[in-house]
Amino acid sequence: MPPKNPTTPEADDRLERELTGLKNEYERLRDDKVRAEQDLSHLEHQLRELEEAAVAAYGTADPRELTRLLEEKRAENARLVGEYRQHIADVKKDLEKVEQDFAGE
């Protein structure tokens, strides 16, 4: 008896289909890699621009230092709003006094 040949036409077709699928998957993965590299390059460029803008505007690009500066600005704004609120209350009080004085004459 001759040895059994493991390469039948069906096995060849299966291998060819598998190879085609693997090639397609490789192409898709290569395209994904190219897109990821482009995205990374774009994001690195954008980060550099933002860091430069932060240094120009605030003197630093360090996130902790920027957070500290933001907290200082928020505290200053809260203080200013409080002062303005008190000023408005004082103006209203003075206006009421003038109206009372005027009505009492």
TORMILUM-589382 format. One line per 5 residues: number of its first residue (from 1); their letters; for each residue x negated, y, z of N, C-alpha, C, CB. Coordinates in pm, whole numbers. Last residue first. Glycine has a CB too. Layout:
<rs>
NUM = a = X/Y/Z/X/Y/Z/X/Y/Z/X/Y/Z; ...
</rs>
This chain:
<rs>
105 = egafd = 3897/11347/5530/3892/11495/5528/4024/11557/5516/3807/11545/5418; 3917/11076/5505/3942/11135/5637/3943/11286/5635/3840/11086/5735; 3835/11015/5250/3977/10995/5281/4014/11063/5415/4009/10844/5287; 3565/11063/5279/3641/11143/5185/3791/11134/5215/3612/11097/5040; 3493/10864/5458/3473/11005/5494/3558/11096/5405/3325/11044/5482
100 = qevke = 3557/10641/5304/3626/10664/5431/3614/10811/5474/3570/10571/5541; 3374/10672/5094/3518/10670/5065/3600/10696/5192/3559/10534/5003; 3136/10654/5237/3168/10778/5165/3317/10785/5137/3088/10788/5033; 3160/10391/5327/3151/10501/5425/3187/10633/5359/3009/10509/5487; 3155/10253/5085/3274/10244/5170/3276/10357/5272/3279/10107/5242
95 = ldkkv = 2893/10317/5010/3005/10362/4929/3135/10358/5009/3018/10275/4803; 2746/10184/5204/2737/10330/5195/2855/10386/5115/2604/10372/5130; 2820/9920/5138/2850/9973/5271/2847/10126/5269/2748/9919/5377; 2715/9901/4880/2860/9885/4902/2902/9946/5036/2899/9735/4897; 2444/9934/4940/2511/10032/4853/2662/10024/4874/2476/10006/4703
90 = daihq = 2400/9705/5095/2381/9838/5154/2453/9945/5072/2230/9872/5165; 2445/9506/4904/2531/9512/5024/2520/9650/5090/2491/9401/5125; 2236/9563/4730/2374/9576/4683/2469/9586/4802/2414/9455/4592; 2021/9503/4902/2035/9638/4847/2179/9661/4800/1936/9660/4730; 2061/9230/4941/2072/9321/5055/2092/9464/5007/1947/9311/5145
85 = ryegv = 2013/9142/4679/2142/9114/4742/2166/9210/4859/2150/8967/4791; 1747/9216/4657/1844/9280/4571/1985/9262/4629/1836/9224/4427; 1630/9042/4844/1617/9187/4861/1722/9261/4780/1477/9234/4821; 1699/8796/4723/1747/8829/4858/1741/8978/4883/1665/8756/4964; 1555/8817/4487/1701/8808/4481/1760/8844/4617/1747/8665/4438
80 = lrane = 1295/8817/4594/1345/8934/4521/1497/8933/4512/1284/8939/4382; 1283/8557/4704/1265/8675/4790/1324/8799/4722/1115/8697/4821; 1314/8403/4473/1413/8392/4581/1405/8513/4673/1392/8261/4662; 1081/8480/4337/1212/8511/4280/1321/8505/4387/1246/8414/4166; 888/8371/4511/891/8516/4486/1027/8557/4431/779/8557/4389
75 = arkee = 948/8100/4483/960/8164/4615/969/8315/4599/839/8127/4705; 890/8067/4211/1026/8042/4261/1047/8110/4397/1052/7891/4271; 617/8123/4210/709/8210/4135/852/8190/4183/700/8181/3983; 522/7907/4365/501/8046/4410/600/8140/4341/357/8090/4382; 596/7696/4199/655/7706/4333/639/7847/4389/591/7603/4428
70 = llrtl = 428/7751/3982/573/7753/3965/643/7768/4100/620/7626/3892; 177/7710/4099/213/7843/4049/364/7856/4032/142/7871/3916; 198/7434/4150/180/7528/4262/221/7669/4219/32/7527/4311; 216/7340/3887/326/7316/3981/318/7412/4099/323/7169/4032; -35/7415/3795/84/7474/3733/206/7455/3824/110/7412/3594
65 = erpda = -191/7247/3954/-205/7392/3970/-83/7463/3909/-336/7442/3904; -109/7000/3853/-89/7031/3996/-96/7182/4019/-196/6960/4082; -181/7016/3575/-40/7003/3617/-17/7038/3764/7/6862/3591; -399/7251/3441/-389/7143/3538/-245/7133/3589/-487/7165/3655; -450/7457/3287/-364/7357/3225/-346/7237/3318/-421/7311/3089
60 = tgyaa = -470/7810/3365/-500/7669/3390/-405/7581/3310/-491/7636/3541; -384/8063/3313/-521/8046/3358/-561/7903/3387/-543/8127/3478; -140/8109/3202/-145/8091/3347/-285/8068/3402/-60/7976/3385; -170/8156/2924/-63/8221/2999/-84/8218/3150/68/8157/2965; -396/8009/2844/-383/8150/2805/-280/8223/2892/-342/8161/2656
55 = vaaee = -335/7759/2949/-455/7830/2996/-444/7978/2964/-583/7770/2932; -105/7703/2798/-96/7712/2944/-216/7788/3001/-88/7572/3007; -213/7694/2540/-111/7795/2572/-100/7813/2723/26/7756/2512; -380/7472/2567/-438/7603/2534/-340/7714/2569/-475/7610/2384; -186/7276/2616/-287/7305/2718/-351/7441/2694/-395/7196/2721
50 = lerlq = -52/7282/2372/19/7320/2494/-79/7352/2606/113/7209/2537; -255/7190/2199/-195/7323/2180/-125/7371/2306/-95/7319/2063; -299/6933/2304/-407/7033/2303/-351/7173/2288/-507/7003/2190; -46/6818/2253/-94/6834/2391/-205/6938/2398/-144/6701/2447; -48/6814/1973/52/6895/2043/10/6920/2188/190/6825/2039
45 = helhs = -254/6630/1932/-267/6768/1881/-171/6860/1955/-240/6772/1728; -138/6405/2049/-264/6457/2104/-286/6602/2059/-383/6369/2060; 83/6372/1880/104/6405/2020/-23/6458/2087/154/6283/2096; -48/6309/1637/40/6426/1645/58/6469/1791/177/6397/1580; -177/6070/1711/-255/6185/1665/-174/6314/1678/-300/6165/1518
40 = ldqea = 46/5911/1773/-54/5941/1875/-135/6064/1836/-147/5820/1895; 171/5898/1521/241/5959/1635/142/6000/1743/345/5861/1693; -30/5760/1381/8/5895/1339/79/5969/1452/99/5890/1214; -26/5519/1522/-149/5599/1519/-120/5742/1477/-252/5536/1424; 235/5436/1464/196/5461/1603/69/5546/1610/175/5329/1678
35 = rvkdd = 216/5401/1186/307/5503/1241/269/5537/1385/454/5453/1236; 31/5191/1180/-2/5318/1114/86/5429/1170/16/5307/959; 177/4994/1315/50/5040/1369/13/5176/1310/-61/4937/1342; 391/4954/1139/417/5002/1274/290/5060/1336/472/4890/1362; 247/4849/921/318/4977/907/348/5038/1044/448/4958/827
30 = rlrey = 163/4610/1040/63/4707/994/126/4845/978/0/4661/860; 411/4489/1083/327/4523/1197/219/4625/1159/261/4398/1255; 490/4453/817/571/4535/907/487/4580/1027/696/4456/955; 285/4282/728/304/4413/663/384/4507/754/376/4398/528; 337/4061/895/209/4130/902/221/4270/842/100/4050/828
25 = enklg = 590/3984/803/574/4029/941/443/4106/958/578/3910/1038; 521/3906/543/615/4017/564/602/4073/705/759/3970/538; 352/3691/602/299/3807/529/390/3929/550/286/3775/378; 536/3520/726/422/3572/802/361/3694/734/315/3462/820; 707/3466/510/757/3532/630/646/3593/712/835/3433/715
20 = tlere = 525/3334/341/589/3458/296/643/3535/415/703/3427/196; 468/3112/503/361/3205/466/419/3338/420/273/3145/356; 722/2990/504/662/3038/629/552/3139/601/606/2921/710; 747/2928/234/843/3019/296/787/3076/426/978/2947/323; 531/2749/212/532/2871/131/628/2974/189/570/2838/-14
15 = lrdda = 611/2547/386/489/2623/414/485/2753/336/366/2539/381; 841/2460/248/850/2510/385/729/2596/421/863/2394/485; 726/2370/6/822/2481/5/836/2544/144/960/2432/-44; 570/2157/104/507/2271/37/598/2392/36/468/2234/-106; 771/1992/198/675/2047/294/604/2166/233/573/1940/337
10 = epttp = 891/1930/-46/969/1999/58/876/2063/160/1066/1900/129; 686/1795/-185/736/1924/-234/816/2002/-130/822/1902/-356; 455/1680/64/566/1658/-27/612/1793/-79/684/1581/42; 191/1577/199/230/1698/127/334/1663/23/107/1766/60; 115/1335/308/195/1425/391/240/1550/318/117/1463/513
5 = nkppm = 134/1026/159/91/1163/130/177/1260/211/100/1194/-23; 24/719/288/138/811/277/84/954/259/230/802/402; -193/513/92/-165/595/211/-52/694/185/-291/670/255; -50/226/-82/-127/351/-82/-94/432/44/-96/434/-209; -83/-118/0/0/0/0/-87/124/0/94/0/120
</rs>
